[in-house]
Amino acid sequence: LERALQSGLNTSVIIVFHNEAWSTLLRTVHSVLNRSPSQLLQEVILVDDFSDRECLGDSLTTYVKALGPRVRLIRLPQRSGLIRARLAGAKEARGSTLTFLDAHCEATEGWLEPLIAHVAQNPHSVVCPAIDVISDTSFEYLQRPVSCLVIAY
């Protein structure tokens, strides 16, 4: 944690979704907000890849506004796919690093610090954590073994 905090780096967490279950999406968002050190979390950017579920319309806009300025919602005007949607979020990001998460995962305590620490150690690295997921059928939290993959060039 100390190395990550001393680095001066922070991150924009970009979460792309398309017709995601309301509870799963918000569980992901709240896990990031509640389990990320405020010094390291610049913002959470939700990118709606042209969802057509009613609950992800005005209700989500209102909900996100209530979360405050650290959470932003970007709505794409047409279905763009995961990569283009992530790029749209990256274009709007204000953080010194970018973190991409799926809309159906859960951040645990201490999830962000090792990622930032690796990037601080080598700014040319791409870091990929082991990601715990939320089952899309049972909404059960499924934990994976702790590991971190670092690719540096």
Secondary structure, DSSP 8 states (H G I E B T S, - for coil): -HHHHHT---EEEEEEESS--HHHHHHHHHHHHHSS-TTTEEEEEEEE-S---GGGSHHHHHHHHHH-TTEEEEE-SS---HHHHHHHHHHH--SSEEEEEETTB---TTSSHHHHHHHHH-TTEEEEE---EE-TTT--EE-----EEEEE-
